[in-house]
């Protein structure tokens, strides 16, 4: 259970926060400035000795625990052998092992290839590069409420201005945005929402000009929006018929987070390219693009890569994380979390009129408030933080609380965290 020895943040954290102001650029924010000293499954222990319940997982990164024993052991063993050579200079086996695992686990039984990078944004940017190179087209279609990163190109792909895009332009050209499926607000079936999006693409862009459609199967930063059933298959079918590459951004949804290896698995949608990061390596920086072999192999030698992409220590961590997911059946764990959390949240929603929607899949769950302002979500999050429970906000309007507990969180910690959240919601 949580043990709060001080107010949150405590005196040592406040000292570090004062140091931070003289050392770290002000543009880097922190949701909760309680400086962490160590962690355990579902717990973060700060420098003041406070034990915080972690319902954020570092934004869906520490799915397998923090630290997961298999990840820590693999990292220690690798760092004792060598830390870096650059795969583009002198390669190593663990890079191959990770690519083989990705080729096996990602949706579809076709022949695949993978390439490794450092971050989700880098993976998305390279997926766009590949799509443009292979199709000979330039236009890229994305969706309202989407989030894809903070580089210049991925800022262009991202929908929300503040804080991600404000005064950082001009952005990369040939990016077009169309309506997504948002069941709470649009009232459309999946096929109806897909028809609306496809009509916009055909009228505003033209299929013959479109290299790729890039989509999150469940939108993350935009509000944990799961599209209506049938939306994703219809978009994928249109892409296949028109020679447009269907690119799935599974950076937040991947690796058991939604109760399947990948969110596309829920509707048996097979992408041409899929981007992964976050949960792939148990906390170390690693990302990937995986896709159809004929697409991935069409890029000239030297066209893909990077100094640190597929770093051997990160690859070792990924192999340890994937082994943990398999051995502990974390897909089933995510489904158990979904059952527990949705049941609690729906019961809470019956006691208050501030909640517009309870939604999510697996251990990717959200509360959207009726007000389209960040005020209520910010107050609820602040109340949880003060009581030692880490929750995150999101949404285009900032009016969503998102829950991303580690998939290995003990039942008693999850229940205690939900108790605190309930108190904050009903206060």
FINUTOR-517095 format. One record per atom (N, C-alpha, C): residue in one letter; x, y negated, z negated. Coordinates in steps of 0.1 Angstrom, whole numbers, padded with zeros to 4 digits, always signed. Layout:
! residues N
aXYZ...
//
This chain:
! residues 427
x+0008+0012+0000x+0000+0000+0000x+0009-0012+0000x+0003-0024+0003x+0011-0036+0003x+0014-0040-0011x+0026-0045-0013x+0031-0050-0025x+0036-0064-0023x+0029-0074-0027x+0033-0088-0025x+0039-0093-0038x+0052-0096-0037x+0059-0101-0048x+0059-0116-0049x+0057-0123-0037x+0057-0137-0036x+0045-0141-0027x+0044-0154-0026x+0035-0159-0015x+0041-0156-0002x+0033-0156+0009x+0038-0153+0022x+0038-0166+0030x+0049-0171+0035x+0063-0165+0034x+0068-0169+0020x+0078-0160+0016x+0084-0162+0003x+0096-0171+0003x+0102-0174-0009x+0113-0183-0009x+0125-0180+0000x+0129-0168+0001x+0140-0164+0009x+0137-0166+0024x+0124-0163+0028x+0120-0165+0041x+0120-0180+0044x+0115-0188+0035x+0115-0203+0037x+0129-0208+0038x+0139-0203+0031x+0153-0207+0033x+0157-0204+0047x+0154-0192+0052x+0158-0188+0065x+0151-0197+0076x+0138-0200+0073x+0131-0209+0082x+0137-0223+0083x+0143-0228+0072x+0149-0240+0072x+0162-0239+0081x+0170-0228+0079x+0182-0226+0087x+0178-0226+0102x+0167-0219+0105x+0163-0217+0119x+0161-0230+0126x+0156-0240+0119x+0153-0253+0125x+0166-0260+0131x+0177-0256+0125x+0190-0262+0129x+0197-0253+0139x+0191-0242+0142x+0199-0232+0151x+0191-0227+0163x+0178-0225+0161x+0170-0219+0172x+0161-0230+0179x+0160-0229+0192x+0152-0238+0199x+0138-0238+0195x+0132-0250+0193x+0119-0252+0188x+0108-0245+0196x+0111-0243+0209x+0101-0237+0218x+0098-0222+0216x+0106-0216+0207x+0104-0202+0203x+0095-0202+0191x+0083-0196+0192x+0074-0196+0181x+0075-0183+0173x+0069-0182+0161x+0067-0170+0154x+0053-0170+0147x+0046-0159+0149x+0033-0159+0143x+0033-0160+0128x+0042-0153+0122x+0042-0152+0107x+0057-0153+0103x+0062-0164+0098x+0076-0166+0095x+0080-0159+0081x+0077-0146+0080x+0082-0138+0069x+0093-0130+0075x+0105-0133+0072x+0117-0127+0078x+0119-0112+0073x+0120-0103+0083x+0119-0089+0080x+0133-0083+0077x+0134-0075+0067x+0147-0069+0063x+0147-0054+0067x+0136-0047+0066x+0135-0033+0070x+0121-0030+0073x+0119-0017+0077x+0105-0013+0081x+0103+0002+0079x+0091+0006+0079x+0087+0020+0078x+0074+0022+0086x+0069+0034+0088x+0057+0036+0096x+0046+0027+0091x+0042+0017+0098x+0031+0009+0095x+0034-0002+0084x+0047-0003+0080x+0051-0013+0070x+0062-0022+0075x+0062-0034+0072x+0073-0043+0074x+0077-0049+0060x+0090-0048+0057x+0094-0053+0043x+0103-0065+0046x+0099-0076+0040x+0106-0089+0043x+0117-0091+0033x+0124-0102+0035x+0136-0104+0026x+0133-0107+0012x+0120-0110+0009x+0116-0113-0005x+0110-0100-0011x+0111-0089-0004x+0106-0076-0009x+0091-0074-0008x+0084-0083+0000x+0070-0081+0002x+0068-0070+0013x+0059-0061+0011x+0055-0051+0020x+0043-0055+0028x+0044-0057+0041x+0033-0061+0049x+0028-0049+0058x+0015-0048+0059x+0009-0038+0068x+0010-0043+0082x+0016-0035+0091x+0018-0040+0105x+0007-0035+0114x-0001-0044+0118x-0012-0041+0128x-0009-0047+0141x+0004-0050+0144x+0008-0056+0156x+0019-0048+0164x+0027-0040+0157x+0037-0032+0164x+0046-0040+0173x+0049-0052+0169x+0058-0060+0177x+0053-0062+0191x+0039-0064+0192x+0032-0064+0204x+0033-0051+0212x+0028-0041+0206x+0027-0027+0212x+0040-0021+0216x+0051-0024+0208x+0064-0019+0211x+0067-0007+0203x+0065-0008+0190x+0069+0003+0181x+0058+0013+0179x+0053+0018+0190x+0042+0028+0190x+0046+0040+0182x+0059+0045+0183x+0063+0057+0177x+0068+0056+0162x+0068+0044+0157x+0073+0041+0144x+0084+0031+0144x+0088+0027+0132x+0098+0016+0131x+0107+0017+0119x+0118+0024+0120x+0123+0031+0131x+0118+0045+0132x+0116+0051+0144x+0113+0065+0146x+0126+0073+0144x+0126+0083+0136x+0138+0091+0134x+0145+0096+0147x+0137+0101+0157x+0143+0106+0169x+0149+0094+0177x+0143+0082+0176x+0149+0071+0183x+0162+0067+0176x+0162+0066+0163x+0174+0061+0156x+0185+0071+0158x+0182+0084+0157x+0193+0094+0159x+0199+0094+0173x+0190+0092+0183x+0195+0091+0197x+0204+0079+0199x+0199+0067+0193x+0207+0055+0195x+0221+0056+0188x+0221+0062+0176x+0234+0064+0169x+0243+0073+0177x+0238+0084+0182x+0246+0093+0189x+0252+0086+0202x+0244+0079+0209x+0248+0072+0221x+0258+0061+0219x+0256+0053+0209x+0265+0042+0206x+0279+0046+0202x+0279+0058+0196x+0292+0064+0192x+0300+0069+0204x+0293+0072+0215x+0299+0077+0227x+0304+0066+0236x+0294+0057+0241x+0297+0045+0248x+0285+0036+0248x+0287+0023+0250x+0275+0014+0249x+0271+0009+0263x+0280+0009+0273x+0276+0003+0285x+0287+0006+0296x+0282+0009+0308x+0292+0009+0319x+0286+0001+0331x+0273-0001+0331x+0265-0006+0342x+0263+0006+0352x+0250+0010+0353x+0247+0021+0361x+0250+0019+0376x+0251+0006+0380x+0254+0003+0394x+0270+0005+0396x+0277+0006+0386x+0292+0008+0387x+0295+0023+0385x+0293+0028+0373x+0296+0042+0370x+0284+0047+0363x+0276+0056+0369x+0263+0060+0363x+0264+0070+0352x+0253+0074+0346x+0253+0083+0335x+0240+0091+0335x+0239+0102+0329x+0228+0111+0330x+0215+0107+0324x+0216+0099+0313x+0204+0095+0306x+0195+0086+0314x+0201+0078+0323x+0193+0070+0333x+0184+0080+0341x+0191+0091+0346x+0183+0100+0354x+0172+0107+0346x+0175+0110+0333x+0165+0117+0324x+0153+0108+0323x+0155+0095+0320x+0144+0086+0319x+0136+0085+0331x+0142+0083+0343x+0135+0082+0355x+0127+0095+0358x+0133+0107+0355x+0126+0119+0357x+0114+0120+0348x+0115+0115+0336x+0103+0115+0327x+0092+0106+0332x+0096+0094+0336x+0086+0085+0342x+0079+0090+0354x+0087+0097+0363x+0081+0102+0375x+0071+0113+0371x+0074+0120+0361x+0065+0131+0356x+0052+0126+0349x+0054+0115+0341x+0043+0111+0332x+0033+0101+0338x+0038+0093+0347x+0029+0083+0353x+0019+0089+0362x+0008+0082+0364x-0004+0088+0372x+0000+0093+0386x-0006+0104+0390x-0004+0109+0403x+0006+0120+0404x+0004+0130+0412x+0013+0142+0414x+0021+0141+0426x+0022+0129+0433x+0030+0127+0445x+0045+0126+0441x+0053+0126+0450x+0068+0124+0448x+0070+0109+0444x+0078+0107+0434x+0080+0093+0429x+0095+0091+0427x+0098+0078+0426x+0111+0073+0422x+0109+0062+0412x+0120+0060+0404x+0119+0049+0394x+0132+0041+0394x+0131+0029+0389x+0143+0020+0387x+0141+0013+0374x+0152+0011+0366x+0151+0006+0353x+0156-0008+0352x+0149-0016+0343x+0152-0030+0340x+0152-0032+0325x+0151-0045+0322x+0152-0049+0308x+0139-0053+0301x+0131-0060+0309x+0118-0065+0303x+0107-0063+0312x+0095-0065+0306x+0083-0064+0314x+0082-0073+0325x+0086-0086+0323x+0085-0096+0333x+0095-0092+0345x+0106-0087+0341x+0116-0083+0352x+0110-0071+0360x+0103-0062+0353x+0097-0051+0361x+0087-0056+0370x+0078-0065+0366x+0067-0070+0374x+0073-0078+0386x+0083-0086+0383x+0090-0093+0394x+0096-0084+0405x+0102-0073+0400x+0108-0064+0410x+0097-0056+0417x+0086-0053+0411x+0075-0047+0418x+0070-0055+0429x+0069-0068+0427x+0065-0078+0438x+0075-0078+0449x+0088-0078+0445x+0099-0078+0455x+0097-0065+0464x+0095-0054+0458x+0094-0041+0465x+0082-0042+0474x+0070-0047+0469x+0058-0047+0477x+0060-0056+0489x+0066-0068+0487x+0068-0077+0498x+0078-0071+0509x+0088-0065+0504x+0098-0059+0513x+0092-0048+0522x+0084-0039+0515x+0079-0028+0522x+0068-0031+0532x+0059-0040+0527x+0047-0044+0536x+0050-0054+0546x+0061-0062+0544x+0064-0074+0553x+0054-0085+0551x+0046-0085+0541x+0036-0095+0538x+0041-0103+0525x+0035-0115+0523x+0039-0123+0512x+0029-0125+0501x+0017-0125+0504x+0007-0129+0494x+0005-0118+0483x+0004-0123+0471x+0002-0114+0459x-0011-0119+0452x-0020-0109+0450x-0033-0112+0443x-0032-0108+0429x-0037-0117+0420x-0038-0114+0406x-0052-0118+0401x-0054-0117+0388x-0068-0119+0383x-0069-0129+0372x-0081-0135+0371x-0084-0143+0359x-0080-0136+0346x-0075-0143+0337x-0072-0138+0323x-0059-0130+0323x-0053-0128+0334x-0041-0119+0335x-0029-0125+0329x-0020-0117+0323x-0007-0121+0318x+0004-0111+0324x+0014-0117+0330x+0025-0108+0335x+0039-0113+0332x+0041-0123+0324x+0054-0127+0320x+0057-0142+0321x+0070-0145+0318x+0075-0159+0316x+0085-0163+0326x+0090-0155+0335x+0099-0159+0346x+0091-0168+0355x+0098-0175+0365x+0091-0184+0374x+0080-0176+0382x+0083-0165+0387x+0073-0157+0395x+0062-0152+0386x+0066-0146+0375x+0055-0140+0366x+0047-0151+0359x+0052-0163+0357x+0044-0174+0353x+0033-0177+0363x+0037-0177+0376x+0027-0179+0386x+0017-0169+0386x+0020-0156+0383x+0011-0145+0382x+0002-0147+0370x+0007-0153+0359x-0001-0154+0347x-0011-0165+0348x-0023-0162+0342x-0034-0172+0343x-0033-0183+0333x-0030-0181+0321x-0031-0191+0311x-0020-0202+0311x-0024-0214+0310x-0015-0225+0311x-0007-0227+0298x-0014-0229+0287x-0007-0232+0274x-0007-0219+0266x+0005-0215+0261x+0018-0222+0262x+0027-0217+0273x+0022-0208+0282x+0031-0201+0291x+0036-0209+0303x+0027-0218+0308x+0031-0224+0321x+0032-0240+0320x+0028-0245+0309x+0026-0260+0308x+0039-0267+0311x+0039-0275+0322x+0050-0284+0326x+0063-0276+0330x+0061-0263+0333x+0073-0255+0338x+0073-0253+0353x+0063-0259+0360x+0063-0258+0375x+0073-0266+0382x+0074-0265+0395x+0065-0257+0404x+0068-0242+0403x+0057-0235+0406x+0058-0220+0405x+0060-0214+0419x+0063-0201+0418x+0065-0194+0431x+0052-0194+0439x+0054-0196+0452x+0042-0197+0461x+0036-0183+0465x+0025-0184+0472x+0018-0172+0478x+0013-0163+0467x+0008-0169+0456x+0001-0161+0445x-0014-0166+0445x-0023-0157+0445x-0037-0160+0446x-0045-0153+0435x-0054-0161+0428x-0061-0155+0417x-0076-0153+0420x-0081-0142+0416x-0095-0139+0419x-0102-0135+0406x-0115-0134+0405x-0122-0131+0393x-0120-0116+0389x-0118-0114+0376x-0117-0100+0371x-0131-0095+0366x-0131-0083+0361x-0143-0078+0354x-0142-0081+0339x-0152-0088+0334x-0152-0092+0320x-0166-0089+0315x-0169-0077+0312x-0183-0073+0309x-0191-0081+0299x-0184-0086+0289x-0191-0095+0279x-0197-0107+0286x-0190-0113+0295x-0194-0126+0300x-0200-0126+0314x-0196-0116+0323x-0202-0116+0336x-0214-0108+0339x-0216-0098+0330x-0228-0089+0331x-0228-0081+0344x-0217-0079+0350x-0216-0071+0363x-0212-0057+0360x-0217-0048+0368x-0211-0034+0368x-0197-0035+0374x-0189-0024+0372x-0176-0023+0378x-0176-0025+0393x-0184-0017+0401x-0185-0019+0415x-0189-0034+0419x-0198-0040+0412x-0202-0053+0415x-0191-0063+0413x-0184-0062+0402x-0173-0071+0399x-0161-0069+0409x-0159-0056+0413x-0149-0053+0424x-0153-0060+0437x-0166-0059+0441x-0170-0064+0453x-0168-0080+0453x-0171-0086+0442x-0168-0100+0441x-0154-0104+0443x-0145-0096+0436x-0130-0098+0437x-0126-0096+0452x-0130-0085+0458x-0126-0082+0471x-0131-0092+0481x-0143-0097+0479x-0148-0108+0488x-0139-0120+0487x-0135-0123+0475x-0126-0135+0473x-0113-0133+0480x-0107-0121+0479x-0094-0118+0486x-0096-0120+0501x-0106-0114+0506x-0108-0113+0521x-0110-0127+0526x-0117-0136+0519x-0121-0149+0523x-0109-0159+0521x-0102-0158+0510x-0092-0168+0506x-0078-0164+0510x-0075-0151+0512x-0062-0147+0515x-0061-0139+0528x-0069-0129+0529x-0069-0120+0540x-0061-0108+0537x-0067-0096+0539x-0060-0084+0536x-0047-0082+0544x-0046-0087+0556x-0034-0085+0564x-0023-0094+0559x-0026-0103+0551x-0015-0112+0545x-0011-0107+0531x-0018-0097+0525x-0016-0094+0511x-0007-0082+0510x+0004-0085+0502x+0014-0074+0500x+0009-0065+0488x+0004-0071+0478x+0000-0064+0466x-0011-0070+0458x-0019-0062+0451x-0028-0066+0441x-0021-0061+0428x-0019-0070+0419x-0012-0067+0406x-0022-0069+0395x-0025-0059+0387x-0035-0059+0377x-0031-0051+0365x-0036-0056+0353x-0035-0049+0340x-0047-0040+0339x-0046-0027+0338x-0058-0019+0336x-0067-0023+0324x-0061-0028+0314x-0068-0035+0303x-0060-0048+0301x-0066-0059+0302x-0059-0072+0301x-0055-0074+0287x-0042-0077+0285x-0036-0078+0272x-0038-0092+0266x-0028-0101+0269x-0028-0115+0264x-0042-0122+0267x-0048-0118+0278x-0060-0125+0282x-0072-0121+0273x-0071-0111+0264x-0082-0109+0255x-0085-0094+0253x-0076-0085+0257x-0079-0070+0255x-0092-0067+0262x-0093-0071+0275x-0105-0070+0283x-0104-0057+0291x-0113-0048+0287x-0114-0035+0295x-0124-0037+0306x-0121-0036+0319x-0130-0038+0329x-0142-0028+0329x-0153-0031+0335x-0164-0022+0335x-0160-0010+0344x-0166+0002+0340x-0162+0014+0347x-0165+0013+0362x-0156+0017+0369x-0157+0017+0384x-0150+0005+0390x-0146-0005+0383x-0139-0017+0388x-0125-0013+0394x-0117-0006+0386x-0104-0003+0390x-0104+0007+0402x-0112+0018+0402x-0112+0026+0413x-0116+0019+0426x-0125+0010+0425x-0130+0003+0437x-0119-0006+0443x-0111-0013+0434x-0100-0021+0438x-0089-0013+0445x-0086-0001+0438x-0076+0008+0443x-0080+0013+0457x-0092+0017+0459x-0097+0022+0471x-0096+0012+0482x-0100-0001+0479x-0098-0012+0489x-0084-0014+0493x-0075-0013+0483x-0060-0015+0486x-0055-0004+0496x-0059+0008+0493x-0055+0019+0501x-0060+0018+0515x-0072+0014+0517x-0078+0013+0530x-0072+0002+0538x-0067-0009+0532x-0062-0021+0539x-0047-0022+0539x-0040-0011+0534x-0025-0012+0534x-0019-0021+0524x-0027-0025+0514x-0022-0033+0503x-0017-0024+0491x-0006-0028+0485x-0001-0019+0474x-0008-0023+0461x-0013-0013+0455x-0020-0014+0442x-0009-0013+0431x-0007-0024+0424x+0004-0024+0414x-0002-0025+0400x+0000-0015+0392x-0006-0015+0378x+0005-0020+0368x+0001-0030+0361x+0010-0036+0350x+0005-0029+0337x+0012-0018+0334x+0009-0010+0322x+0019-0013+0311x+0024-0025+0310x+0035-0028+0301x+0029-0028+0286x+0017-0033+0284x+0012-0032+0271x+0003-0020+0268x-0003-0014+0279x-0012-0003+0277x-0005+0010+0278x+0007+0011+0282x+0014+0024+0285x+0019+0031+0272x+0022+0044+0274x+0029+0052+0264x+0020+0055+0252x+0008+0060+0255x-0001+0066+0245x-0010+0055+0238x-0007+0042+0241x-0014+0032+0234x-0029+0033+0235x-0035+0037+0247x-0049+0037+0248x-0055+0051+0247x-0047+0061+0242x-0052+0074+0240x-0049+0083+0251x-0042+0078+0262x-0037+0086+0273x-0023+0080+0275x-0015+0088+0283x-0002+0083+0286x-0002+0069+0292x-0012+0067+0301x-0014+0054+0307x-0029+0051+0308x-0033+0038+0308x-0047+0034+0308x-0054+0038+0321x-0046+0039+0332x-0053+0043+0345x-0058+0057+0344x-0052+0065+0335x-0056+0079+0334x-0071+0081+0331x-0077+0071+0324x-0091+0072+0320x-0100+0072+0331x-0097+0066+0343x-0105+0067+0355x-0098+0074+0366x-0087+0081+0363x-0080+0089+0373x-0076+0080+0385x-0072+0068+0382x-0067+0059+0393x-0052+0061+0394x-0048+0062+0407x-0033+0064+0410x-0028+0052+0417x-0018+0045+0411x-0013+0033+0417x-0002+0036+0427x+0001+0027+0435x+0013+0028+0444x+0026+0025+0436x+0025+0015+0427x+0036+0011+0418x+0031+0009+0404x+0038+0012+0394x+0034+0010+0380x+0046+0004+0373x+0043-0006+0365x+0054-0013+0357x+0052-0009+0342x+0063-0006+0336x+0063-0002+0322x+0074-0009+0314x+0071-0011+0301x+0081-0017+0292x+0076-0014+0278x+0077-0024+0269x+0072-0024+0255x+0074-0010+0248x+0064-0001+0248x+0064+0011+0241x+0074+0022+0246x+0080+0019+0257x+0088+0029+0264x+0100+0034+0255x+0106+0025+0247x+0119+0028+0241x+0120+0025+0226x+0108+0025+0219x+0108+0025+0205x+0114+0012+0199x+0115+0001+0206x+0120-0011+0201x+0132-0017+0208x+0138-0009+0217x+0150-0014+0225x+0145-0019+0238x+0152-0029+0244x+0148-0035+0256x+0150-0025+0268x+0139-0021+0274x+0139-0013+0286x+0126-0014+0293x+0127-0014+0306x+0115-0015+0315x+0117-0007+0327x+0106-0005+0335x+0108+0003+0347x+0097-0001+0357x+0101+0002+0370x+0091+0003+0381x+0091+0017+0386x+0080+0023+0386x+0079+0037+0392x+0069+0037+0403x+0072+0044+0414x+0063+0043+0425x+0065+0054+0435x+0056+0054+0445x+0057+0064+0456x+0071+0064+0462x+0076+0076+0464x+0090+0078+0469x+0092+0070+0481x+0083+0071+0491x+0085+0064+0504x+0086+0049+0503x+0079+0044+0492x+0079+0029+0490x+0092+0025+0483x+0095+0032+0472x+0107+0029+0464x+0120+0031+0472x+0120+0041+0481x+0133+0044+0488x+0134+0035+0501x+0124+0027+0504x+0125+0018+0515x+0134+0006+0513x+0137+0003+0501x+0145-0009+0498x+0159-0006+0500x+0167-0015+0506x+0181-0013+0510x+0189-0011+0497x+0200-0004+0498x+0210-0002+0487x+0215-0016+0482x+0214-0018+0469x+0218-0031+0464x+0207-0041+0462x+0195-0037+0467x+0184-0046+0466x+0177-0046+0453x+0180-0036+0445x+0174-0034+0432x+0185-0032+0422x+0183-0037+0409x+0193-0034+0399x+0195-0045+0390x+0206-0045+0382x+0209-0056+0372x+0219-0050+0363x+0227-0059+0357x+0238-0055+0348x+0234-0046+0337x+0223-0050+0330x+0219-0042+0318x+0208-0032+0321x+0202-0032+0333x+0190-0024+0335x+0193-0009+0333x+0186-0003+0324x+0188+0011+0321x+0200+0013+0313x+0203+0004+0304x+0214+0005+0295x+0214+0018+0288x+0226+0025+0286x+0226+0039+0281x+0220+0040+0266x+0222+0029+0258x+0216+0030+0245x+0201+0029+0245x+0196+0020+0254x+0181+0019+0256x+0175+0032+0262x+0183+0038+0271x+0178+0051+0277x+0177+0062+0266x+0187+0062+0258x+0187+0072+0247x+0175+0070+0238x+0172+0057+0235x+0160+0054+0227x+0147+0058+0234x+0147+0056+0247x+0134+0060+0254x+0132+0075+0253x+0143+0083+0255x+0141+0097+0255x+0137+0102+0241x+0142+0095+0230x+0138+0098+0217x+0123+0095+0215x+0119+0083+0220x+0105+0079+0219x+0096+0088+0226x+0099+0092+0238x+0090+0101+0246x+0089+0114+0239x+0100+0119+0234x+0100+0132+0226x+0091+0131+0214x+0091+0119+0207x+0082+0117+0196x+0068+0117+0200x+0065+0110+0211x+0051+0110+0216x+0045+0124+0219x+0054+0132+0225x+0049+0145+0228x+0048+0154+0215x+0058+0154+0207x+0058+0163+0195x+0047+0159+0185x+0044+0146+0184x+0034+0142+0174x+0020+0140+0181x+0019+0143+0193x+0007+0141+0201x+0001+0127+0198x+0008+0117+0202x+0004+0103+0198x-0008+0099+0207x-0011+0106+0218x-0024+0103+0225x-0036+0106+0216x-0035+0117+0209x-0046+0121+0200x-0046+0111+0188x-0034+0107+0183x-0034+0098+0172x-0040+0085+0176x-0038+0080+0188x-0044+0067+0192x-0060+0069+0193x-0064+0080+0197x-0079+0082+0198x-0085+0083+0184x-0078+0088+0174x-0082+0088+0160x-0083+0074+0155x-0073+0066+0158x-0073+0052+0153x-0085+0045+0159x-0088+0047+0172x-0099+0041+0179x-0112+0044+0171x-0114+0057+0168x-0126+0061+0161x-0128+0054+0148x-0116+0054+0140x-0117+0048+0127x-0119+0033+0128x-0112+0026+0136x-0112+0011+0136x-0125+0006+0143x-0129+0012+0154x-0142+0007+0160x-0154+0009+0150x-0154+0020+0143x-0164+0023+0134x-0165+0012+0123x-0153+0009+0117x-0153-0002+0107x-0157-0015+0113x-0151-0019+0124x-0154-0032+0130x-0168-0034+0134x-0174-0024+0139x-0189-0025+0143x-0197-0026+0131x-0194-0020+0120x-0201-0022+0107x-0200-0036+0102x-0188-0041+0103x-0185-0055+0099x-0193-0065+0107x-0194-0062+0120x-0200-0071+0129x-0215-0073+0126x-0221-0062+0120x-0235-0063+0116x-0238-0072+0105x-0227-0076+0098x-0228-0084+0086x-0225-0099+0088x-0222-0103+0101x-0218-0116+0103x-0223-0120+0118x-0225-0133+0120x-0229-0137+0133x-0218-0144+0141x-0205-0143+0136x-0194-0150+0143x-0188-0141+0153x-0191-0128+0154x-0185-0118+0163x-0194-0116+0175x-0187-0119+0187x-0195-0117+0200x-0193-0103+0205x-0181-0096+0202x-0178-0083+0208x-0168-0076+0200x-0169-0063+0200x-0159-0054+0194x-0156-0045+0206x-0143-0043+0209x-0140-0035+0221x-0126-0030+0220x-0123-0021+0230x-0109-0016+0231x-0109-0001+0233x-0097+0004+0235x-0095+0018+0238x-0083+0023+0230x-0083+0034+0224x-0072+0040+0217x-0068+0030+0206x-0056+0027+0204x-0051+0018+0194x-0048+0004+0200x-0057+0000+0209x-0056-0013+0215x-0070-0019+0214x-0073-0026+0203x-0086-0029+0199x-0087-0044+0196x-0100-0050+0198x-0101-0064+0197x-0114-0068+0191x-0114-0080+0185x-0126-0087+0181x-0127-0100+0188x-0137-0103+0196x-0139-0116+0202x-0150-0124+0195x-0147-0136+0192x-0156-0144+0184x-0165-0152+0193x-0176-0156+0188x-0187-0163+0196x-0182-0177+0201x-0174-0184+0193x-0169-0197+0196x-0157-0195+0206x-0158-0203+0217x-0147-0203+0227x-0136-0213+0223x-0132-0212+0210x-0121-0221+0206x-0112-0211+0197x-0100-0215+0194x-0091-0207+0186x-0094-0208+0171x-0103-0216+0167x-0104-0220+0152x-0107-0208+0144x-0117-0200+0147x-0121-0189+0138x-0110-0178+0138x-0105-0174+0150x-0094-0164+0151x-0082-0169+0143x-0078-0181+0144x-0067-0186+0136x-0069-0185+0121x-0081-0189+0117x-0084-0188+0102x-0084-0174+0097x-0090-0165+0105x-0090-0151+0101x-0075-0145+0101x-0067-0148+0111x-0054-0143+0111x-0046-0149+0099x-0047-0162+0096x-0040-0168+0085x-0044-0161+0072x-0057-0159+0070x-0061-0152+0057x-0055-0138+0056x-0054-0131+0067x-0048-0117+0067x-0033-0118+0064x-0027-0128+0070x-0012-0129+0068x-0009-0133+0053x-0017-0141+0048x-0015-0145+0034x-0017-0133+0024x-0024-0123+0029x-0026-0111+0020x-0017-0099+0025x-0008-0102+0034x+0002-0092+0037x-0002-0083+0048x-0011-0087+0057x-0015-0079+0069x-0012-0086+0082x-0004-0081+0090x+0000-0087+0103x-0010-0084+0113x-0018-0094+0118x-0026-0092+0129x-0022-0103+0139x-0026-0101+0152x-0023-0110+0163x-0035-0116+0169x-0034-0128+0175x-0045-0134+0183x-0042-0133+0197x-0052-0135+0206x-0050-0135+0220x-0062-0141+0226x-0063-0140+0240x-0075-0145+0247x-0072-0158+0254x-0078-0159+0266x-0077-0172+0273x-0081-0184+0265x-0091-0182+0256x-0096-0193+0247x-0090-0192+0233x-0081-0182+0231x-0075-0180+0218x-0085-0175+0207x-0097-0169+0212x-0107-0166+0202x-0108-0151+0200x-0097-0144+0201x-0097-0129+0200x-0086-0125+0190x-0090-0116+0181x-0081-0109+0172x-0078-0096+0178x-0065-0093+0180x-0061-0080+0186x-0054-0071+0176x-0057-0059+0176x-0051-0049+0167x-0043-0039+0175x-0030-0038+0171x-0021-0028+0178x-0013-0021+0167x-0020-0013+0159x-0012-0006+0149x-0003+0004+0155x+0009+0007+0148x+0017+0018+0153x+0009+0031+0153x+0011+0039+0163x+0003+0052+0164x+0006+0061+0153x+0016+0059+0145x+0020+0068+0134x+0016+0062+0121x+0008+0051+0121x+0004+0045+0108x-0003+0055+0099x+0000+0056+0086x-0007+0065+0077x-0022+0060+0076x-0031+0069+0073x-0045+0066+0072x-0048+0056+0061x-0041+0057+0050x-0043+0048+0039x-0039+0034+0042x-0028+0032+0049x-0024+0019+0052x-0033+0012+0062x-0038+0020+0072x-0048+0015+0082x-0060+0011+0074x-0065+0019+0065x-0077+0016+0058x-0076+0003+0050x-0064+0002+0043x-0062-0010+0035x-0061-0023+0044x-0054-0021+0055x-0054-0033+0064x-0068-0037+0069x-0076-0027+0072x-0090-0030+0076x-0098-0037+0065x-0095-0032+0053x-0102-0039+0041x-0099-0054+0041x-0086-0057+0042x-0082-0071+0042x-0088-0079+0053x-0088-0073+0065x-0094-0079+0077x-0109-0081+0075x-0116-0071+0069x-0130-0073+0066x-0133-0085+0057x-0124-0086+0046x-0126-0097+0037x-0124-0110+0044x-0114-0111+0053x-0111-0123+0060x-0123-0127+0069x-0129-0117+0076x-0140-0119+0085x-0152-0124+0078x-0155-0119+0066x-0167-0122+0059x-0166-0134+0050x-0154-0139+0048x-0152-0150+0039x-0158-0163+0044
//
